[in-house]
């Protein structure tokens, strides 16, 4: 019996070591891969879901060649990098990538093409984790939100750069913290042709937006409650309403172009601060917003 117990103990240790060794810091997926593979460079996996279990925390999944790699839920620090190839996440009736990571985890998504086919829920859904970075991605055709930022982690941060969010059946990008603050930086982001809002900021949201475009949406940018927006060198044009600030919300505008909207501004209780260097003419209603001028430093 003693020998059997020792043998069982060694077997458990061996299995645990085998499982740990099966996880690599860098794994690979390919359009012609197989999830039964170890996800190595010479034997890649087929899907992100197949690769993630073989990738260690803090590791990276690289896309070798074009293909559709499916939906996945990320629960640890991880990078998915598809730089230079066509990497599709095409879904129907579900979300593309859900980030439900730990309180200190950072997740990076690069070069991905999210397609919702009109029934996908969210292209990217950020529900927990300290930091999410989205670079050089395209998101289209989702029924709820293109990118939904709603991390339950205190002071969560999101960085979105060089990304196109278009043709959403509801909202483009929404920041909707459940009970803690979420901060978002948008740099060279385009949000176009969303049925409702291009960018939505709910209470607890802070957004710093630079060199970006919000066009042909129901509302270009909407902020409500204790939400704060800093908009710099950006265009809000061709929307039903350009910029809506509801009670409690505030915005600072510098070097922006708010023009060609049916209604330029809806400031129902919100506050607009301007550096006095914005173009706000050319909206169909012809109404100029009431602003508080700020001094340039």
N, C-alpha and C positions, 0 to 999 in steps of 0.2 A: 504493500500500500504506500510505504514511504517512497519507494522507487517510482511508482506511478504518479504520485503528487509532484515529485521533482521533474519527471518527464513532461507532465502537463504544464508546469511552470516554464520550462525551457521552450516548449512549443508556443506558449502564449507570447513569450519574449521574441521568439523568432518571427511570428506572424506580425507583431507590432513593428519590428524593425523592417520587415519586408514592406509593410504598408507605408512607412515613412520614406523608405528608399524609392518608392514608386512615385513620390512627388518631386518634381524638378523645379528649379527656379525659372527656367525658360522652357516653354512647350510650344508646339506648332500645330496649326490646323491647315487643311488643304481641301479644296473642292473635290478632290479625289481621294481623300483620306478615309480612315476607318476608326470609329471610336473604340474598337477593340485593341488598337495600337497603343504603344506607350507614349504617343504624342511627341516623339523625338523628331529631329530634323529629317531623318531618313524614313521614319514611320509615323507620319502625322495623323492626328485625329480628324474627324469629319466636322464636328460641331464645337461651339464654345462650351456647351453643357458637358460634352465628353471630355474636354480638355481641362476644365476648371478643377475637377477632382484630382487631377494628376499634377496640378500646379501648386507649389507651396505659397503660403502667405507672403505677400510682398513680391511675388514673382510676376512673370510676363508671358502672355500668350501672343505669339506672332502669327500673322496670316501670310502664308507662302504664296498663294495664287488666288485668282478670283473664285467666288463661290458664295452660296448662301449658308450661313453658319448658325442660324436659329437663335431662339430666345434663351436667356440665361438669367439666373439670379446670382448676384455676387455678394458673398457674405464675409469677405476678408479683403485686406489690402491687395490690389491687383491692377495690372495694366493689360489692356487689350489693344494691340497696335496693328493696324492694317495699312500703314503708310505705303503708298505706291501701288496698291492693288484694289480691286473692286470687291469689298467685303459686305455682303448684304445680311441684314437682319430683317427678314420678311415674316410678319406674323398676322394672324387673323383671330380675333376674339380674345386676345391676351396682350400683355405688354411686351415690348422688345427686350430691353435690359432693365432689370430691377436691381438697384444698389441698396442692399440691406446690410451694411457692413458695421463693424464695431466702432466704439466711441473714439478710437485713435487712428482709424484706418483711412487711407487715401486711395482713391480709385481713379485711374486714367483711361479714357476711351479716345482712341485716335483713328480717324480715317474710315469710319463706319457709315453705311447707308441704311437707314431705318425706313421701312415701308410698312404702313398699317393697313393697306387695302380697304380703307373705309370702316373696318370693324376692329382693328387693333385698338387697345385702350390707350396706353401711353407709349411713346417711343422710348423715352428714358424716364424711369421713375426712381427718384432718390428719396428713400424712406429713412435711412439712418447711415451714419458715418460722419467723419470729421471733414473730409474734403473730397470733392468730385471735380475732375477736369475733363472737359469735352473739347476736343480739337479736331478741326477739319472734318466735320461730320455733316450729313444731310438727313433730315427727318421730314417725312411727308405722309399724309393720308391717315392720320390717327383720329379716332372718334372722340377722345376725351382731351388729351393734351399731347403736344409734341414732346415737350420736356416738362416734367412735373417735379418741382423742388419742394420737398416737404420733410426734411430731415428732423427726426426727433432728438438728434444730438445737439447739445447746446453749442451755439456759436459756429454752426456748420458753415462751410464756405464752398462756393461753386465758382468755377472759372470756365467760361464758354468763349472760345475764340474761333474765328474763321469758319463759322458754321451757318448753314442755311436751313431754316425751318419754314416749310411752305405747305399750303393746301391742307390745313387741319380742319376737321369738321366742327371743332369747338374752339379751343384756345391753342395758341402757339407755345409760349413759355409762361408758366405760372409758378410764382413763389408763394407757397402756402404753408408756413411753419405751423405745426400742430400746437405747440405751447412755448417754444423757445425761438430765439432769433436765428434767422438764416440770412447770410450775406452773399450777394451774387455779383460777379464782374462779367460784363459782356463787352467784348472787343472784336470789331469786325464781324458782327452777327447780323444776318438778314432774317426778318420774320415777315413773311408776305402771305396774303390770301388766307388768313384764318377767318372762319365764319364769325366768331365772337371777338376775342381780344388777341392782339399780337403779343404783348407782354402784360402780365397781370401781377400786381403786388398786393398781397393781403397783409393784415396786421402782423408785425414782427419781421417784415421784409425790409431789406436795404439793398438797393441795386445801383451799381456804378456802371454807366453805359457810355461807351466811347466808340466813335467811328462806326456806327451801326445804322440800320435802316428798318423802319416799320411801315409797311405800305400795303394798301388794299386789304386791310383787315376791317372787321366791324368797328373796333376801337383800336387805335394804334397802341396806346399805353394806358392802362387803368391802374390807379393806386387807391387803396381804401384803408381807413383806420390809421393806426400808427405805422404807416409805411413811408419810406424815404427813397426818393429817386434823385440821382445826379446824372444829368444827360448832357453830354459834351460832344460837339462836332458830329451830330447825328441827324438823320432825316426822318420826319414823321409826315408822310404824304399819302394822299389818295385814299384815306380811311373814311369811314362814316363819321367818326369822331376822332380827332387827332390825339388829344391828351385829356383824360378824365381824372380829376383829383377829387375824391369824395371826402367827407368830414374826417379830419384828423390827419390826412395825408399831406405831404409836402414835397416839392420838387425844386431843384436848382438847375437852371438852364444856362448853357454857355455855348455860343457858336453853333446853334442848332437851326434847322430849317423845318418849320411847321407850316406846311402850305399844301393847297390842293385838296384839303379835307372838306367834307360837307359841313361839319362843325369843327372849328379849329380847336377850341378849348371848352371843356365843361368843368368849371371849378366850383362844384356844389359843396362848399365848406372846406375845400382844400386850399393850400397856399402855394403860390408860384413865386419863387425868387429868381430874378434874372440879373445877369451881368450886363445887360443892355446891348448885347452884341448878337442877338438872334434875329432871324427872318421869320416873321409870323404873319405876313400878308398872303393874300391869294386864296384864303379859305372861303367857301361859298357863303357862309353867314356874315363874313366881313367884320366880325366882332373881335376886338383886341382884348386879351385877358387883363385882369387887374393884377399887377405884379408889384413885388417889393424889390426895388433895385439894390444890388449889392455892389460894393466898391471892389475894383480890381486891385490886387496887392502886388 
